[in-house]
Amino acid sequence: CGIRRPRFEEVRTNLRNGEQHRHGFGASRHARRPSFLSRARTPQLSSLSASEATPDLYDVVIIGSGPASLSLATLLTSTDPSSAPSVAVCSKDIQKEWVPNYGVWVSEWQTLDDMFQARNVRGLMDAGVDMRWEDTDCFFGEDMAGNPTSNPEGNERRSLNRPYIRVSRSGLKSVFYNDDSKFKTIEENVVGEAIGTNIFTPADAVTFHETHTTLTLTDGSKISGKVVIDGTG
């Protein structure tokens, strides 16, 4: 369905154990997936130099506002507020509707729903479903060489006897992003184009420190995260 199970347990466990990671970016617009390159001790903000100290320091900064980004932000902040990490989501498009259509087998969606409900996030099987079909039919009509095997071509029907759903884009987004969301949203994109591993242009768009990574946003402001996750795909 386009939605993968977020590996937030590792992020949350590392934060709870006082382990911090830097973000590794590949030679693309942003890294396709986070690469945590090094570990450091739990930062003591009072000991940072004036050039490193920042009020906009979060445990986790997530770039992007698609299903992967918002589901991860929701799961990370769905625990007890006293132990949940501070999370910020950066994206100019956070108010926009999701464009792609998602379809999934009911059994797979139910597994996701059970996982989310166990973490106090409810609604995938309700608000997150747009249409449901109790059976799925596939239509065939060519062999492996591309020769028609049915007349008219493509009229060979086969039932899979498996229920299928179409995900509600607006409904699913409302599950992850609503008035009760506990993560901070910043409606700005991250500046910086990767021209090599951990090398960006402009040069100061992304800076790496001992305890955190600092990102420059499109309005000129900066935000820092002990863990930075690029969820833009």
C-alpha positions as CSV (number, residue, x, y, z in Angstrom):
1,C,0.0,0.0,0.0
2,G,3.0,2.3,0.0
3,I,3.2,2.4,3.8
4,R,6.0,0.5,5.5
5,R,6.1,-0.3,9.2
6,P,8.2,2.5,10.7
7,R,11.3,1.3,12.6
8,F,10.5,3.8,15.4
9,E,11.3,1.3,18.1
10,E,15.0,1.6,17.3
11,V,14.9,5.4,17.3
12,R,12.9,5.5,20.6
13,T,15.1,2.9,22.3
14,N,18.3,4.7,21.3
15,L,17.0,8.0,22.7
16,R,15.8,6.4,25.9
17,N,19.2,4.7,26.4
18,G,21.0,8.0,25.8
19,E,22.5,7.0,22.5
20,Q,22.6,9.7,19.8
21,H,23.2,9.3,16.1
22,R,24.1,11.7,13.3
23,H,22.3,11.8,10.0
24,G,24.1,10.5,6.9
25,F,23.0,11.9,3.6
26,G,23.7,10.3,0.2
27,A,24.5,12.0,-3.0
28,S,20.9,12.9,-3.9
29,R,18.5,15.7,-3.0
30,H,18.2,14.1,0.4
31,A,19.2,10.6,1.6
32,R,16.7,8.0,0.5
33,R,16.8,6.5,3.9
34,P,18.5,7.6,7.1
35,S,22.0,6.4,7.8
36,F,23.1,6.9,11.4
37,L,26.8,7.1,11.2
38,S,28.1,7.7,14.7
39,R,27.1,7.7,18.3
40,A,27.8,10.1,21.1
41,R,27.0,10.5,24.7
42,T,23.8,12.1,25.8
43,P,24.2,15.8,25.1
44,Q,24.2,18.3,28.0
45,L,22.9,21.5,26.5
46,S,24.5,23.6,29.2
47,S,27.9,22.4,28.1
48,L,27.5,23.3,24.4
49,S,29.4,26.3,23.1
50,A,27.5,29.4,22.2
51,S,27.9,28.6,18.5
52,E,26.3,25.1,19.0
53,A,23.6,25.9,21.5
54,T,20.1,26.3,20.0
55,P,16.6,26.6,21.4
56,D,15.2,24.7,18.4
57,L,16.8,21.3,19.4
58,Y,14.5,18.3,19.1
59,D,15.1,14.6,19.8
60,V,13.9,13.8,16.3
61,V,13.5,16.0,13.2
62,I,11.5,14.4,10.3
63,I,11.7,15.9,6.8
64,G,8.5,15.5,4.8
65,S,4.8,15.1,5.5
66,G,3.7,12.0,3.6
67,P,2.3,8.8,5.2
68,A,5.7,7.5,6.3
69,S,6.7,10.8,8.0
70,L,3.5,11.5,9.8
71,S,2.9,7.9,10.9
72,L,6.4,7.9,12.4
73,A,5.9,11.2,14.1
74,T,2.6,9.9,15.5
75,L,4.0,6.7,16.8
76,L,7.0,8.4,18.4
77,T,4.8,10.8,20.3
78,S,2.0,8.4,21.2
79,T,3.6,7.2,24.4
80,D,3.6,8.7,27.9
81,P,4.4,12.5,27.4
82,S,7.0,12.2,30.2
83,S,9.0,9.7,28.2
84,A,8.1,10.6,24.6
85,P,10.8,12.2,22.5
86,S,10.3,15.8,21.2
87,V,9.5,15.6,17.5
88,A,9.3,18.2,14.8
89,V,8.1,17.7,11.2
90,C,9.3,20.1,8.5
91,S,7.4,20.4,5.3
92,K,5.7,23.2,3.4
93,D,3.2,20.7,2.1
94,I,1.8,19.5,5.4
95,Q,-1.6,21.1,4.8
96,K,-1.9,19.7,1.2
97,E,-3.8,16.6,0.4
98,W,-1.9,13.4,-0.3
99,V,-1.9,12.7,-4.1
100,P,-1.1,8.9,-4.5
101,N,-3.7,6.2,-4.2
102,Y,-3.0,3.3,-2.0
103,G,-4.5,-0.2,-2.0
104,V,-3.8,-3.0,0.3
105,W,-5.1,-6.5,1.3
106,V,-7.5,-6.3,4.3
107,S,-5.4,-8.8,6.3
108,E,-2.3,-6.6,5.9
109,W,-4.2,-3.4,6.8
110,Q,-5.6,-5.2,9.9
111,T,-2.1,-6.1,11.0
112,L,-1.1,-2.4,10.8
113,D,-4.3,-1.4,12.6
114,D,-3.5,-3.8,15.4
115,M,0.0,-2.5,15.7
116,F,-1.1,1.2,15.8
117,Q,-3.9,0.5,18.3
118,A,-1.4,-1.1,20.6
119,R,0.3,2.3,20.7
120,N,-2.9,4.2,21.2
121,V,-3.3,5.3,17.6
122,R,-6.8,4.3,16.3
123,G,-8.7,4.7,13.1
124,L,-6.8,2.9,10.3
125,M,-9.7,0.4,9.7
126,D,-12.3,3.1,10.1
127,A,-11.3,6.6,8.9
128,G,-8.4,5.1,6.9
129,V,-10.6,3.0,4.6
130,D,-12.3,4.5,1.5
131,M,-13.6,1.4,-0.2
132,R,-13.7,-2.4,0.5
133,W,-14.2,-5.3,-1.8
134,E,-14.8,-8.7,-0.3
135,D,-13.3,-10.5,-3.3
136,T,-10.6,-9.5,-5.8
137,D,-10.9,-10.5,-9.5
138,C,-7.9,-10.4,-11.9
139,F,-8.3,-10.4,-15.6
140,F,-5.8,-12.2,-17.9
141,G,-5.6,-12.8,-21.6
142,E,-2.0,-13.2,-22.7
143,D,0.6,-15.9,-22.3
144,M,4.2,-15.2,-21.4
145,A,5.1,-14.4,-25.0
146,G,2.3,-11.8,-25.2
147,N,0.0,-14.0,-27.4
148,P,-3.8,-13.6,-26.7
149,T,-5.3,-16.6,-24.9
150,S,-8.9,-15.3,-24.5
151,N,-11.4,-13.7,-26.8
152,P,-11.9,-10.9,-26.4
153,E,-8.3,-10.4,-25.2
154,G,-8.1,-9.8,-21.4
155,N,-11.4,-11.5,-20.7
156,E,-10.0,-14.4,-18.7
157,R,-11.3,-13.8,-15.2
158,R,-9.8,-15.3,-12.1
159,S,-11.0,-14.8,-8.5
160,L,-8.5,-14.6,-5.7
161,N,-11.0,-15.0,-2.9
162,R,-9.2,-12.3,-0.9
163,P,-10.7,-9.0,0.4
164,Y,-9.1,-5.7,-0.7
165,I,-9.4,-2.1,0.3
166,R,-8.6,1.3,-1.1
167,V,-7.1,3.6,1.5
168,S,-8.7,6.9,2.3
169,R,-6.0,9.5,1.8
170,S,-7.8,12.3,3.7
171,G,-9.0,9.8,6.4
172,L,-5.6,8.3,7.0
173,K,-4.0,11.7,7.2
174,S,-6.6,12.8,9.8
175,V,-5.5,9.8,11.9
176,F,-1.9,10.9,11.9
177,Y,-2.3,14.7,11.8
178,N,-5.1,16.3,13.8
179,D,-5.7,18.8,16.7
180,D,-4.4,16.2,19.2
181,S,-1.1,15.6,17.5
182,K,1.8,16.0,19.9
183,F,4.6,16.7,17.5
184,K,5.5,20.2,16.3
185,T,4.9,21.1,12.6
186,I,7.1,23.6,10.8
187,E,5.7,24.6,7.4
188,E,9.1,25.1,5.8
189,N,11.2,22.9,3.6
190,V,14.9,22.0,4.3
191,V,17.4,23.8,2.2
192,G,20.4,22.0,0.7
193,E,21.3,19.8,-2.2
194,A,23.6,16.9,-1.7
195,I,26.5,16.9,-4.0
196,G,28.4,14.1,-2.2
197,T,28.2,12.0,1.0
198,N,27.6,14.6,3.8
199,I,28.5,17.4,1.4
200,F,25.9,20.0,0.7
201,T,25.4,23.2,-1.3
202,P,25.1,25.8,-0.1
203,A,27.9,24.8,2.3
204,D,26.2,25.7,5.5
205,A,22.8,24.2,4.6
206,V,23.4,21.2,6.8
207,T,26.0,21.2,9.6
208,F,27.1,18.3,11.8
209,H,27.9,18.7,15.5
210,E,29.1,16.3,18.1
211,T,25.6,15.9,19.6
212,H,23.2,17.0,16.8
213,T,22.7,18.0,13.2
214,T,21.5,21.5,12.2
215,L,19.3,22.1,9.2
216,T,18.6,25.4,7.4
217,L,15.0,26.0,6.4
218,T,13.6,27.9,3.4
219,D,12.7,30.9,5.6
220,G,16.3,31.2,6.8
221,S,15.7,29.8,10.2
222,K,17.5,26.7,11.6
223,I,16.4,23.6,13.4
224,S,18.5,20.9,15.1
225,G,17.9,17.3,15.8
226,K,19.7,14.6,17.7
227,V,18.2,12.3,15.0
228,V,17.3,13.5,11.6
229,I,15.1,11.3,9.3
230,D,14.4,12.1,5.7
231,G,10.9,10.8,4.9
232,T,10.6,12.5,1.5
233,G,11.0,9.2,-0.5
